[in-house]
């Protein structure tokens, strides 16, 4: 992953991850406009809104870890949203996603795949980072990804239990 090295401070890592969260938000919003199934569209919109909440959590943690950017609006201006949480570009994901065949279950599976890739990314960098603060940040991020996966799993269970 050329966008992070594992040598970042906790605040620097959070700044990168903030951009990844924005990339996910924009991706889900963009895909919501492409799907034809109204329920899948609504789910993508909900997932996009959840990323706004995740960005706020990341920004709060960034400030706790000594980040110098003062406001979330400023963070939005300086963050790069080119790479999403899974570590790939949003364009790559848009190119392979098939909106014409996407049901709610497909959207949930797709979102779970991205969250699993993010969890894997954070755990790999956790093992690489020599900085204790950065390790703590990556562990916190990994735990957040686990909770995201749990939430998506609950949605999937609800969808398959009550078609």
VOBA-1610 file (N, C-alpha, C; in pm, whole numbers, padded with zeros to 5 digits, always signed):
BEGIN
Unk+00085-00117+00000Unk+00000+00000+00000Unk+00089+00124+00000Unk+00098+00194-00108Unk+00181+00311-00118Unk+00132+00431-00041Unk+00009+00431+00003Unk-00046+00548+00070Unk-00013+00553+00218Unk+00027+00441+00279Unk+00077+00439+00416Unk+00196+00344+00423Unk+00285+00373+00518Unk+00407+00293+00528Unk+00411+00208+00654Unk+00334+00247+00755Unk+00344+00182+00885Unk+00431+00262+00979Unk+00495+00366+00928Unk+00583+00451+01009Unk+00509+00575+01060Unk+00382+00590+01025Unk+00307+00710+01063Unk+00285+00717+01213Unk+00270+00839+01262Unk+00226+00856+01401Unk+00078+00821+01407Unk+00025+00811+01527Unk-00117+00782+01543Unk-00203+00885+01471Unk-00171+01013+01490Unk-00250+01120+01426Unk-00238+01114+01274Unk-00119+01087+01223Unk-00101+01077+01077Unk-00182+00960+01021Unk-00180+00847+01092Unk-00258+00731+01047Unk-00406+00765+01045Unk-00453+00833+01147Unk-00594+00871+01154Unk-00631+00967+01041Unk-00541+01057+01005Unk-00568+01149+00895Unk-00584+01072+00764Unk-00501+00970+00743Unk-00512+00887+00623Unk-00645+00811+00626Unk-00676+00752+00740Unk-00799+00674+00752Unk-00922+00762+00736Unk-00915+00886+00783Unk-01026+00979+00764Unk-01057+00993+00615Unk-00954+01009+00534Unk-00973+01018+00389Unk-01033+00890+00332Unk-00992+00775+00387Unk-01046+00647+00342Unk-01195+00638+00375Unk-01233+00689+00492Unk-01375+00691+00530Unk-01454+00779+00434Unk-01398+00893+00397Unk-01465+00981+00301Unk-01474+00912+00166Unk-01371+00838+00129Unk-01376+00762+00004Unk-01488+00660+00006Unk-01507+00593+00119Unk-01617+00496+00132Unk-01752+00567+00123Unk-01764+00681+00191Unk-01890+00755+00188Unk-01926+00792+00044Unk-01830+00848-00026Unk-01854+00889-00164Unk-01882+00769-00254Unk-01812+00658-00230Unk-01835+00536-00309Unk-01978+00487-00289Unk-02022+00476-00165Unk-02158+00427-00139Unk-02262+00522-00199Unk-02237+00650-00191Unk-02329+00747-00250Unk-02335+00729-00402Unk-02219+00715-00461Unk-02211+00698-00607Unk-02281+00569-00651Unk-02258+00461-00577Unk-02321+00334-00613Unk-02472+00338-00590Unk-02517+00416-00493Unk-02662+00427-00470Unk-02731+00485-00592Unk-02661+00567-00665Unk-02717+00629-00785Unk-02717+00533-00904Unk-02640+00425-00894Unk-02626+00332-01007Unk-02714+00210-00997Unk-02755+00170-00876Unk-02835+00049-00862Unk-02979+00075-00903Unk-03045-00029-00949Unk-03184-00014-00991Unk-03283-00059-00884Unk-03241-00147-00797Unk-03327-00196-00690Unk-03343-00086-00584Unk-03467-00042-00556Unk-03488+00067-00460Unk-03438+00034-00319Unk-03451-00091-00276Unk-03404-00130-00144Unk-03251-00127-00137Unk-03186-00170-00244Unk-03040-00165-00250Unk-02994-00020-00252Unk-03065+00066-00324Unk-03032+00208-00327Unk-03040+00269-00187Unk-03147+00238-00116Unk-03165+00290+00019Unk-03055+00240+00112Unk-03016+00114+00097Unk-02910+00059+00180Unk-02777+00129+00153Unk-02744+00153+00027Unk-02621+00226-00006Unk-02626+00367+00055Unk-02741+00431+00050Unk-02753+00564+00109Unk-02732+00560+00260Unk-02788+00458+00324Unk-02769+00440+00469Unk-02621+00417+00500Unk-02556+00332+00421Unk-02414+00306+00443Unk-02331+00433+00424Unk-02369+00516+00327Unk-02301+00643+00305Unk-02316+00734+00427Unk-02436+00738+00483Unk-02461+00821+00602Unk-02382+00768+00722Unk-02368+00637+00734Unk-02289+00580+00844Unk-02142+00621+00835Unk-02093+00634+00714Unk-01953+00676+00697Unk-01932+00819+00748Unk-02034+00903+00739Unk-02024+01038+00796Unk-02002+01028+00947Unk-02075+00938+01011Unk-02058+00915+01154Unk-01917+00861+01183Unk-01871+00768+01102Unk-01737+00712+01120Unk-01631+00821+01106Unk-01650+00912+01011Unk-01554+01022+00993Unk-01546+01106+01120Unk-01660+01131+01182Unk-01660+01211+01306Unk-01582+01138+01415Unk-01603+01007+01429Unk-01529+00929+01529Unk-01378+00934+01502Unk-01341+00920+01376Unk-01200+00924+01339Unk-01142+01062+01369Unk-01216+01167+01336Unk-01166+01303+01362Unk-01149+01326+01512Unk-01245+01281+01591Unk-01234+01296+01737Unk-01109+01225+01788Unk-01084+01105+01739Unk-00966+01031+01780Unk-00839+01100+01731Unk-00843+01155+01612Unk-00730+01231+01557Unk-00692+01345+01651Unk-00791+01417+01700Unk-00764+01528+01791Unk-00704+01476+01922Unk-00756+01366+01974Unk-00704+01307+02099Unk-00558+01268+02081Unk-00522+01223+01962Unk-00385+01177+01936Unk-00294+01290+01888Unk-00336+01414+01910Unk-00248+01528+01882Unk-00254+01583+01742Unk-00357+01550+01667Unk-00370+01604+01532Unk-00383+01755+01533Unk-00320+01819+01435Unk-00313+01965+01432Unk-00427+02032+01356Unk-00496+01959+01273Unk-00607+02020+01198Unk-00719+02049+01297Unk-00771+02170+01292Unk-00863+02218+01395Unk-01009+02176+01377Unk-01057+02171+01253Unk-01199+02145+01232Unk-01219+02031+01133Unk-01336+01971+01143Unk-01368+01861+01052Unk-01383+01914+00909Unk-01427+02039+00894Unk-01439+02099+00760Unk-01301+02114+00696Unk-01204+02154+00776Unk-01067+02165+00725Unk-01012+02026+00689Unk-01043+01927+00772Unk-01000+01790+00744Unk-01059+01743+00612Unk-01186+01776+00588Unk-01249+01740+00460Unk-01174+01802+00343Unk-01129+01926+00360Unk-01060+01996+00251Unk-00923+01935+00220Unk-00852+01888+00323Unk-00715+01844+00300Unk-00701+01693+00283Unk-00807+01618+00314Unk-00799+01472+00305Unk-00814+01423+00163Unk-00746+01316+00134Unk-00759+01251+00004Unk-00858+01136+00017Unk-00958+01136-00069Unk-01058+01029-00069Unk-01037+00935-00187Unk-00915+00930-00239Unk-00887+00847-00356Unk-00885+00698-00324Unk-00850+00664-00200Unk-00838+00525-00158Unk-00943+00499-00052Unk-01012+00385-00064Unk-01114+00351+00035Unk-01054+00260+00141Unk-01134+00226+00241Unk-01086+00150+00356Unk-01019+00017+00320Unk-01058-00042+00211Unk-00998-00171+00176Unk-00857-00156+00121Unk-00816-00032+00095Unk-00682-00007+00045Unk-00672+00001-00106Unk-00785-00001-00176Unk-00785+00012-00322Unk-00853+00143-00360Unk-00838+00182-00485Unk-00902+00306-00528Unk-01052+00284-00546Unk-01127+00389-00519Unk-01272+00383-00537Unk-01306+00354-00683Unk-01227+00406-00775Unk-01253+00383-00917Unk-01245+00235-00953Unk-01149+00164-00893Unk-01137+00020-00919Unk-01263-00053-00875Unk-01318-00012-00762Unk-01438-00077-00709Unk-01558-00045-00797Unk-01573+00079-00837Unk-01685+00118-00922Unk-01681+00041-01054Unk-01560+00022-01105Unk-01546-00048-01233Unk-01589-00194-01227Unk-01574-00260-01112Unk-01609-00403-01104Unk-01749-00428-01047Unk-01809-00328-00985Unk-01940-00347-00924Unk-02047-00350-01033Unk-02137-00448-01025Unk-02242-00465-01126Unk-02376-00418-01070Unk-02410-00292-01089Unk-02531-00238-01028Unk-02660-00297-01082Unk-02658-00345-01205Unk-02782-00395-01265Unk-02828-00527-01203Unk-02738-00597-01136Unk-02777-00725-01076Unk-02769-00721-00923Unk-02765-00602-00867Unk-02741-00589-00724Unk-02869-00583-00643Unk-02885-00683-00558Unk-02996-00686-00463Unk-02944-00635-00329Unk-03032-00626-00232Unk-02991-00586-00097Unk-02886-00681-00042Unk-02905-00811-00064Unk-02808-00909-00016Unk-02672-00887-00082Unk-02673-00854-00213Unk-02548-00827-00283Unk-02478-00705-00224Unk-02554-00602-00193Unk-02497-00481-00135Unk-02436-00512+00001Unk-02508-00588+00084Unk-02456-00624+00215Unk-02329-00708+00203Unk-02329-00805+00113Unk-02210-00888+00092Unk-02092-00803+00044Unk-02120-00712-00045Unk-02019-00621-00098Unk-01961-00535+00015Unk-02048-00477+00097Unk-02003-00393+00208Unk-01923-00475+00308Unk-01967-00598+00334Unk-01894-00685+00427Unk-01755-00719+00372Unk-01745-00739+00242Unk-01616-00766+00181Unk-01522-00647+00202Unk-01572-00525+00179Unk-01489-00406+00196Unk-01446-00388+00342Unk-01536-00410+00434Unk-01503-00396+00577Unk-01402-00503+00619Unk-01414-00624+00565Unk-01319-00731+00597Unk-01180-00694+00544Unk-01175-00639+00425Unk-01047-00595+00368Unk-00985-00483+00452Unk-01070-00392+00503Unk-01020-00285+00589Unk-00963-00342+00718Unk-01035-00438+00777Unk-00987-00503+00899Unk-00851-00566+00874Unk-00839-00638+00764Unk-00712-00701+00728Unk-00602-00597+00711Unk-00632-00487+00645Unk-00534-00380+00622Unk-00483-00325+00756Unk-00575-00294+00847Unk-00535-00237+00975Unk-00453-00336+01058Unk-00490-00463+01054Unk-00416-00563+01130Unk-00275-00584+01073Unk-00262-00580+00941Unk-00130-00594+00881Unk-00039-00478+00921Unk-00093-00356+00919Unk-00012-00241+00957Unk+00013-00236+01107Unk-00077-00292+01185Unk-00054-00303+01329Unk+00073-00381+01355Unk+00093-00488+01282Unk+00212-00571+01299Unk+00339-00505+01246Unk+00325-00408+01158Unk+00441-00340+01099Unk+00487-00219+01179Unk+00394-00154+01246Unk+00423-00026+01307Unk+00508-00039+01433Unk+00617+00037+01438Unk+00701+00034+01558Unk+00652+00130+01667Unk+00559+00219+01633Unk+00512+00323+01724Unk+00393+00273+01806Unk+00405+00280+01938Unk+00300+00231+02027Unk+00169+00306+02006Unk+00175+00438+01989Unk+00053+00517+01967Unk-00016+00475+01838Unk+00061+00454+01734Unk+00004+00410+01607Unk-00055+00270+01621Unk+00012+00183+01694Unk-00043+00050+01718Unk-00177+00059+01790Unk-00188+00147+01888Unk-00314+00164+01961Unk-00423+00215+01868Unk-00389+00308+01780Unk-00486+00360+01683Unk-00532+00249+01590Unk-00438+00171+01539Unk-00474+00064+01447Unk-00559-00043+01515Unk-00532-00070+01641Unk-00614-00166+01715Unk-00756-00111+01730Unk-00766+00018+01762Unk-00897+00082+01774Unk-00973+00076+01641Unk-00903+00103+01532Unk-00966+00097+01400Unk-01009-00045+01366Unk-00927-00143+01400Unk-00963-00283+01374Unk-01089-00320+01452Unk-01098-00273+01576Unk-01218-00300+01657Unk-01341-00234+01595Unk-01325-00114+01542Unk-01437-00048+01474Unk-01482-00129+01353Unk-01386-00181+01278Unk-01421-00261+01160Unk-01496-00387+01202Unk-01455-00447+01311Unk-01526-00564+01362Unk-01671-00529+01397Unk-01691-00412+01457Unk-01829-00372+01491Unk-01908-00342+01366Unk-01844-00286+01262Unk-01912-00262+01135Unk-01956-00395+01073Unk-01865-00493+01078Unk-01897-00626+01025Unk-02013-00690+01101Unk-02012-00675+01231Unk-02121-00730+01312Unk-02253-00665+01273Unk-02255-00534+01257Unk-02376-00462+01217Unk-02425-00511+01080Unk-02334-00522+00985Unk-02373-00570+00852Unk-02424-00713+00857Unk-02361-00795+00940Unk-02407-00933+00957Unk-02548-00939+01014Unk-02576-00851+01109Unk-02711-00845+01166Unk-02813-00802+01061Unk-02775-00706+00977Unk-02864-00667+00868Unk-02887-00783+00771Unk-02780-00856+00741Unk-02791-00971+00651Unk-02883-01077+00712Unk-02864-01105+00842Unk-02949-01202+00909Unk-03095-01159+00906Unk-03119-01032+00931Unk-03256-00981+00930Unk-03317-00992+00791Unk-03236-00966+00690Unk-03284-00974+00552Unk-03316-01118+00512Unk-03230-01212+00550Unk-03253-01351+00510Unk-03357-01420+00596Unk-03376-01372+00721Unk-03480-01430+00806Unk-03620-01381+00769Unk-03626-01261+00715Unk-03756-01200+00682Unk-03755-01142+00542Unk-03763-01226+00442Unk-03756-01177+00303Unk-03870-01085+00268
//
